[in-house]
Amino acid sequence: MKRVVEIAVNRIKVYARHGCHPQERMVGGDFYVTLSALVEVESSAWKDDRLEGTADYSRFVGITKREMAVPSNLLENVAARIASAVLEECPSVVKISVAIEKENPPLGVLCQGVCVKIEQTR
């Protein structure tokens, strides 16, 4: 029997160089990535306490770090790459939500940050 479980990794802090303005690419900044995945979990995980029956959230972190290292103009692009990679590399994930927060965006006003969120289903 399988169960569907939500696994979340909250606010992974990553320094990256995303943005449309040259200064954003040169200087970079802090970003926070939150992933929430619906995972089909095998009974071996919840009955026998075995990692093999579920998704290893350390893989979510590795995918996030890898994709955040590739500069993009838009956070939408980065979020879509992360979501696609999680679905491709983690077969038990049936749905993934990726939110990327950018601290201190260059908006000319005091703002804690902006956020882009994407959901993707297998």
CYANA upper distance limits for C-alpha pairs under 8 A (distance plus 0.5 A):
  1 MET  CA     42 GLU  CA      7.07
  1 MET  CA     43 SER  CA      6.36
  2 LYS  CA     40 GLU  CA      6.59
  2 LYS  CA     41 VAL  CA      5.90
  2 LYS  CA     42 GLU  CA      5.30
  2 LYS  CA     43 SER  CA      6.47
  3 ARG  CA     40 GLU  CA      6.13
  3 ARG  CA     41 VAL  CA      5.68
  3 ARG  CA     42 GLU  CA      7.26
  3 ARG  CA     43 SER  CA      8.13
  4 VAL  CA     38 LEU  CA      6.85
  4 VAL  CA     39 VAL  CA      5.88
  4 VAL  CA     40 GLU  CA      5.07
  4 VAL  CA     41 VAL  CA      6.43
  5 VAL  CA     38 LEU  CA      6.14
  5 VAL  CA     39 VAL  CA      5.73
  5 VAL  CA     40 GLU  CA      7.01
  5 VAL  CA     41 VAL  CA      7.17
  6 GLU  CA     36 SER  CA      7.18
  6 GLU  CA     37 ALA  CA      5.99
  6 GLU  CA     38 LEU  CA      5.04
  6 GLU  CA     39 VAL  CA      6.64
  7 ILE  CA     36 SER  CA      6.20
  7 ILE  CA     37 ALA  CA      5.72
  7 ILE  CA     38 LEU  CA      6.98
  7 ILE  CA     39 VAL  CA      7.61
  7 ILE  CA     57 TYR  CA      8.00
  8 ALA  CA     34 THR  CA      7.75
  8 ALA  CA     35 LEU  CA      5.99
  8 ALA  CA     36 SER  CA      4.68
  8 ALA  CA     37 ALA  CA      6.73
  8 ALA  CA     57 TYR  CA      8.43
  9 VAL  CA     34 THR  CA      6.19
  9 VAL  CA     35 LEU  CA      5.76
  9 VAL  CA     36 SER  CA      7.02
  9 VAL  CA     57 TYR  CA      7.68
  9 VAL  CA     60 PHE  CA      8.39
  9 VAL  CA     61 VAL  CA      8.39
 10 ASN  CA     33 VAL  CA      7.41
 10 ASN  CA     34 THR  CA      5.02
 10 ASN  CA     35 LEU  CA      7.01
 11 ARG  CA     32 TYR  CA      5.25
 11 ARG  CA     33 VAL  CA      5.37
 11 ARG  CA     34 THR  CA      5.31
 12 ILE  CA     31 PHE  CA      8.48
 12 ILE  CA     32 TYR  CA      5.70
 12 ILE  CA     33 VAL  CA      5.46
 12 ILE  CA     34 THR  CA      6.86
 12 ILE  CA     61 VAL  CA      8.03
 13 LYS  CA     30 ASP  CA      7.29
 13 LYS  CA     31 PHE  CA      6.31
 13 LYS  CA     32 TYR  CA      5.15
 13 LYS  CA     33 VAL  CA      7.18
 14 VAL  CA     30 ASP  CA      6.32
 14 VAL  CA     31 PHE  CA      5.75
 14 VAL  CA     32 TYR  CA      6.71
 14 VAL  CA     33 VAL  CA      8.18
 14 VAL  CA     65 LYS  CA      7.60
 14 VAL  CA     68 MET  CA      7.86
 15 TYR  CA     28 GLY  CA      7.41
 15 TYR  CA     29 GLY  CA      5.99
 15 TYR  CA     30 ASP  CA      5.07
 15 TYR  CA     31 PHE  CA      6.57
 16 ALA  CA     28 GLY  CA      5.93
 16 ALA  CA     29 GLY  CA      6.24
 16 ALA  CA     30 ASP  CA      6.97
 16 ALA  CA     31 PHE  CA      7.40
 16 ALA  CA     68 MET  CA      6.76
 16 ALA  CA     69 ALA  CA      6.63
 16 ALA  CA     71 PRO  CA      7.66
 17 ARG  CA     24 GLU  CA      6.65
 17 ARG  CA     25 ARG  CA      5.15
 17 ARG  CA     26 MET  CA      7.52
 17 ARG  CA     27 VAL  CA      7.59
 17 ARG  CA     28 GLY  CA      4.64
 17 ARG  CA     29 GLY  CA      6.94
 17 ARG  CA     69 ALA  CA      8.21
 17 ARG  CA     70 VAL  CA      8.48
 17 ARG  CA     71 PRO  CA      5.88
 17 ARG  CA     72 SER  CA      8.01
 18 HIS  CA     24 GLU  CA      6.88
 18 HIS  CA     25 ARG  CA      6.39
 18 HIS  CA     28 GLY  CA      7.32
 18 HIS  CA     71 PRO  CA      5.61
 18 HIS  CA     72 SER  CA      5.51
 18 HIS  CA     73 ASN  CA      6.18
 18 HIS  CA     74 LEU  CA      7.36
 18 HIS  CA     75 LEU  CA      7.65
 19 GLY  CA     24 GLU  CA      5.95
 19 GLY  CA     25 ARG  CA      6.77
 19 GLY  CA     71 PRO  CA      8.39
 19 GLY  CA     72 SER  CA      6.86
 19 GLY  CA     73 ASN  CA      4.92
 19 GLY  CA     74 LEU  CA      6.50
 19 GLY  CA     75 LEU  CA      8.16
 20 CYS  CA     24 GLU  CA      7.66
 20 CYS  CA     25 ARG  CA      8.23
 20 CYS  CA     72 SER  CA      8.39
 20 CYS  CA     73 ASN  CA      5.11
 20 CYS  CA     74 LEU  CA      7.54
 21 HIS  CA     25 ARG  CA      7.29
 22 PRO  CA     26 MET  CA      6.68
 23 GLN  CA     27 VAL  CA      6.35
 23 GLN  CA     28 GLY  CA      8.19
 24 GLU  CA     28 GLY  CA      5.64
 24 GLU  CA     29 GLY  CA      7.92
 25 ARG  CA     71 PRO  CA      7.92
 29 GLY  CA    102 LYS  CA      8.18
 29 GLY  CA    103 GLU  CA      7.58
 30 ASP  CA    102 LYS  CA      7.03
 30 ASP  CA    103 GLU  CA      6.40
 31 PHE  CA    100 ILE  CA      7.23
 31 PHE  CA    101 GLU  CA      5.96
 31 PHE  CA    102 LYS  CA      5.23
 31 PHE  CA    103 GLU  CA      6.63
 32 TYR  CA    100 ILE  CA      6.20
 32 TYR  CA    101 GLU  CA      5.51
 32 TYR  CA    102 LYS  CA      7.24
 33 VAL  CA     64 THR  CA      8.16
 33 VAL  CA     98 VAL  CA      7.49
 33 VAL  CA     99 ALA  CA      6.13
 33 VAL  CA    100 ILE  CA      5.06
 33 VAL  CA    101 GLU  CA      6.88
 34 THR  CA     97 SER  CA      8.50
 34 THR  CA     98 VAL  CA      6.30
 34 THR  CA     99 ALA  CA      5.64
 34 THR  CA    100 ILE  CA      7.09
 35 LEU  CA     60 PHE  CA      8.08
 35 LEU  CA     96 ILE  CA      7.50
 35 LEU  CA     97 SER  CA      6.14
 35 LEU  CA     98 VAL  CA      5.21
 35 LEU  CA     99 ALA  CA      7.06
 36 SER  CA     96 ILE  CA      6.29
 36 SER  CA     97 SER  CA      5.57
 36 SER  CA     98 VAL  CA      7.15
 37 ALA  CA     93 VAL  CA      6.79
 37 ALA  CA     94 VAL  CA      7.92
 37 ALA  CA     95 LYS  CA      6.13
 37 ALA  CA     96 ILE  CA      4.89
 37 ALA  CA     97 SER  CA      6.74
 38 LEU  CA     93 VAL  CA      6.29
 38 LEU  CA     94 VAL  CA      6.19
 38 LEU  CA     95 LYS  CA      5.60
 38 LEU  CA     96 ILE  CA      6.94
 39 VAL  CA     54 THR  CA      7.53
 39 VAL  CA     55 ALA  CA      7.30
 39 VAL  CA     92 SER  CA      5.95
 39 VAL  CA     93 VAL  CA      4.87
 39 VAL  CA     94 VAL  CA      6.27
 39 VAL  CA     95 LYS  CA      7.79
 40 GLU  CA     54 THR  CA      7.51
 40 GLU  CA     92 SER  CA      5.81
 40 GLU  CA     93 VAL  CA      6.94
 40 GLU  CA     94 VAL  CA      7.46
 41 VAL  CA     45 ALA  CA      7.10
 41 VAL  CA     46 TRP  CA      8.04
 41 VAL  CA     53 GLY  CA      6.22
 41 VAL  CA     54 THR  CA      5.32
 41 VAL  CA     55 ALA  CA      8.22
 41 VAL  CA     92 SER  CA      7.57
 42 GLU  CA     46 TRP  CA      7.72
 42 GLU  CA     53 GLY  CA      5.19
 42 GLU  CA     54 THR  CA      6.93
 43 SER  CA     47 LYS  CA      5.95
 43 SER  CA     48 ASP  CA      7.81
 43 SER  CA     53 GLY  CA      7.40
 44 SER  CA     48 ASP  CA      5.42
 44 SER  CA     49 ASP  CA      7.11
 44 SER  CA     50 ARG  CA      6.34
 44 SER  CA     52 GLU  CA      7.97
 44 SER  CA     53 GLY  CA      5.87
 45 ALA  CA     49 ASP  CA      5.30
 45 ALA  CA     50 ARG  CA      4.97
 45 ALA  CA     51 LEU  CA      6.34
 45 ALA  CA     52 GLU  CA      7.27
 45 ALA  CA     53 GLY  CA      5.11
 45 ALA  CA     54 THR  CA      6.58
 46 TRP  CA     50 ARG  CA      7.92
 50 ARG  CA     54 THR  CA      8.46
 51 LEU  CA     55 ALA  CA      7.84
 51 LEU  CA     56 ASP  CA      7.40
 54 THR  CA     92 SER  CA      7.15
 55 ALA  CA     90 CYS  CA      7.06
 55 ALA  CA     92 SER  CA      6.75
 55 ALA  CA     93 VAL  CA      7.52
 56 ASP  CA     60 PHE  CA      7.84
 57 TYR  CA     61 VAL  CA      7.15
 58 SER  CA     62 GLY  CA      6.84
 59 ARG  CA     63 ILE  CA      6.60
 60 PHE  CA     64 THR  CA      6.61
 60 PHE  CA     86 VAL  CA      7.09
 61 VAL  CA     65 LYS  CA      6.67
 62 GLY  CA     66 ARG  CA      6.67
 63 ILE  CA     67 GLU  CA      6.65
 63 ILE  CA     82 ILE  CA      7.07
 63 ILE  CA     85 ALA  CA      7.43
 63 ILE  CA     86 VAL  CA      7.47
 64 THR  CA     68 MET  CA      6.41
 64 THR  CA     82 ILE  CA      6.53
 65 LYS  CA     69 ALA  CA      6.73
 66 ARG  CA     70 VAL  CA      7.77
 67 GLU  CA     78 VAL  CA      7.15
 67 GLU  CA     81 ARG  CA      7.29
 67 GLU  CA     82 ILE  CA      6.66
 68 MET  CA     78 VAL  CA      7.18
 72 SER  CA     77 ASN  CA      7.26
 72 SER  CA     78 VAL  CA      7.14
 73 ASN  CA     77 ASN  CA      8.21
 74 LEU  CA     78 VAL  CA      7.43
 75 LEU  CA     79 ALA  CA      6.55
 75 LEU  CA    100 ILE  CA      7.43
 75 LEU  CA    116 VAL  CA      6.92
 76 GLU  CA     80 ALA  CA      6.61
 76 GLU  CA    116 VAL  CA      6.91
 76 GLU  CA    117 LYS  CA      8.20
 76 GLU  CA    118 ILE  CA      7.99
 77 ASN  CA     81 ARG  CA      6.76
 78 VAL  CA     82 ILE  CA      6.74
 79 ALA  CA     83 ALA  CA      6.65
 79 ALA  CA     98 VAL  CA      6.41
 79 ALA  CA     99 ALA  CA      7.48
 79 ALA  CA    100 ILE  CA      7.32
 79 ALA  CA    116 VAL  CA      8.14
 79 ALA  CA    117 LYS  CA      7.71
 79 ALA  CA    118 ILE  CA      6.90
 80 ALA  CA     84 SER  CA      6.56
 80 ALA  CA    118 ILE  CA      7.32
 81 ARG  CA     85 ALA  CA      6.56
 82 ILE  CA     86 VAL  CA      6.69
 82 ILE  CA     98 VAL  CA      7.87
 83 ALA  CA     87 LEU  CA      6.87
 83 ALA  CA     96 ILE  CA      6.61
 83 ALA  CA     97 SER  CA      7.53
 83 ALA  CA     98 VAL  CA      6.92
 83 ALA  CA    118 ILE  CA      8.28
 83 ALA  CA    119 GLU  CA      7.95
 83 ALA  CA    120 GLN  CA      6.92
 84 SER  CA     88 GLU  CA      6.61
 84 SER  CA    120 GLN  CA      8.06
 85 ALA  CA     89 GLU  CA      6.39
 86 VAL  CA     90 CYS  CA      6.05
 86 VAL  CA     93 VAL  CA      8.07
 86 VAL  CA     96 ILE  CA      8.04
 87 LEU  CA     91 PRO  CA      6.84
 87 LEU  CA     93 VAL  CA      6.57
 87 LEU  CA     94 VAL  CA      7.78
 87 LEU  CA     95 LYS  CA      8.15
 87 LEU  CA     96 ILE  CA      7.88
 87 LEU  CA    121 THR  CA      8.49
 87 LEU  CA    122 ARG  CA      7.15
 93 VAL  CA    122 ARG  CA      8.23
 94 VAL  CA    121 THR  CA      6.38
 94 VAL  CA    122 ARG  CA      5.73
 95 LYS  CA    119 GLU  CA      7.73
 95 LYS  CA    120 GLN  CA      6.25
 95 LYS  CA    121 THR  CA      4.79
 95 LYS  CA    122 ARG  CA      6.62
 96 ILE  CA    119 GLU  CA      6.17
 96 ILE  CA    120 GLN  CA      5.92
 96 ILE  CA    121 THR  CA      6.94
 97 SER  CA    117 LYS  CA      7.53
 97 SER  CA    118 ILE  CA      6.16
 97 SER  CA    119 GLU  CA      4.80
 97 SER  CA    120 GLN  CA      6.99
 98 VAL  CA    117 LYS  CA      6.04
 98 VAL  CA    118 ILE  CA      5.86
 98 VAL  CA    119 GLU  CA      6.95
 99 ALA  CA    115 CYS  CA      7.09
 99 ALA  CA    116 VAL  CA      6.05
 99 ALA  CA    117 LYS  CA      4.60
 99 ALA  CA    118 ILE  CA      6.97
100 ILE  CA    115 CYS  CA      5.93
100 ILE  CA    116 VAL  CA      5.87
100 ILE  CA    117 LYS  CA      6.92
101 GLU  CA    113 GLY  CA      6.88
101 GLU  CA    114 VAL  CA      6.03
101 GLU  CA    115 CYS  CA      4.75
101 GLU  CA    116 VAL  CA      7.15
102 LYS  CA    113 GLY  CA      5.74
102 LYS  CA    114 VAL  CA      5.85
102 LYS  CA    115 CYS  CA      6.84
103 GLU  CA    112 GLN  CA      6.41
103 GLU  CA    113 GLY  CA      4.87
103 GLU  CA    114 VAL  CA      7.40
104 ASN  CA    110 LEU  CA      8.30
104 ASN  CA    111 CYS  CA      6.64
104 ASN  CA    112 GLN  CA      6.13
104 ASN  CA    113 GLY  CA      5.72
104 ASN  CA    114 VAL  CA      8.49
105 PRO  CA    111 CYS  CA      7.80
105 PRO  CA    112 GLN  CA      8.49
105 PRO  CA    113 GLY  CA      6.53
105 PRO  CA    114 VAL  CA      7.43
107 LEU  CA    111 CYS  CA      8.29
